[in-house]
Amino acid sequence: MEPEKAFAEKLTRRGVSRRDFMKYCTALTATMGLSAAYVPKVAEVLAATAQRPPVIWLHFAECTGCSEALLRTQYPYVDDLILEVLSVEYHETIMAAAGQQAEDQLHQAVKKYDGQFICVVEGAIATKFNGGYGKIGGRPFLQIAKDVCTKAAAVICMGSCSAFGGVQAAAPNPGGYKGVGDALGIKTLNIPGCPPNPVNFVGTVVNYLLLGKLPDLDDLGRPLFAYGKTIHDQCPRRSHFENDEFVEEFGSEEAAMGYCLYKMGCRGPETYNNCPVAKFNNGTSWPIEAGHPCIGCSQPDFWDEMTPFFEEL
């Protein structure tokens, strides 16, 4: 049976129509900055089983919120993503193995796919006191990262903690926590956010499978298709505010300004992400749409630079 047909039948059994799947592929293609001509190819990549690049997913100092976000991805659902689109060789949160068996699997996967696997990292790395502030299996995060990340074909940092250090790196930071690239002195592809939108990870993977390369990055290592514009530039509240009819409806520009959350401390003008376009929970909503100001979670050092939240910068 053709992979596309089998995949379509699986979605049908879950109550997902082909129309809904193609709508997702269209949205994903647009998110990636590709033309509509790529929509069938994106659908083919998600349905195919032949490519399946090996992935080793490491957890360091984190809350597992990034994995939790990924678990809520749809079309592909996370089991399809893990079992059919990718070949996830190690992920301590979702793998059946534990203890020594899990450690053995990690070492075997690194050896087997040396130089070929994609390493996804979730969480910051402690660098002070020989990395003594964080260990797995008796080994410091720093040592594990040096052993694994340096052997990968590419390193993807999932979430602000692995990308820039996150809350662990906030002052006073006694453990010397840093993002992976900073801690190891290597180039990483960063998908920051607290948590990041899973569509940005899926888009990065699809870009790799479809075009044979990782997407273009900004100067902070973030995919331009997702982090090329500020929240403020894409925010519907801003577009309403700049609409003359909207200002007229409120009676004055000052009254209309209350619709924008900037004076409530919104960090949208300083924050680069595609939240207004991609949204969360299968495109249902996002913080500002729900009435909460952006806190700038995809920016470096946001816990130090953006606080106190709810106060205008």
ZIFEN-V282765 format. One record per helix or strand. SS is the DSSP state (2 for helix, 1 for strand). FROM is the first residue (numbers start at 1). LEN is the number of residues. If there is no record, write none. Layout:
BEGIN
<<SS | FROM | LEN> <SS | FROM | LEN>>
END
This chain:
BEGIN
<<2 | 3 | 11> <2 | 18 | 14> <2 | 36 | 12> <1 | 54 | 6> <1 | 61 | 1> <2 | 65 | 7> <2 | 78 | 8> <1 | 87 | 5> <2 | 99 | 14> <1 | 118 | 5> <1 | 124 | 3> <2 | 128 | 4> <1 | 135 | 2> <1 | 139 | 2> <2 | 141 | 9> <1 | 154 | 5> <2 | 160 | 5> <2 | 166 | 4> <1 | 177 | 2> <2 | 180 | 5> <1 | 189 | 3> <2 | 198 | 14> <1 | 217 | 1> <1 | 222 | 2> <2 | 224 | 4> <1 | 230 | 1> <2 | 231 | 4> <2 | 236 | 6> <2 | 244 | 7> <2 | 253 | 7> <2 | 262 | 3> <2 | 268 | 3> <1 | 272 | 1> <2 | 275 | 4> <1 | 280 | 1> <1 | 285 | 1> <2 | 302 | 4>>
END
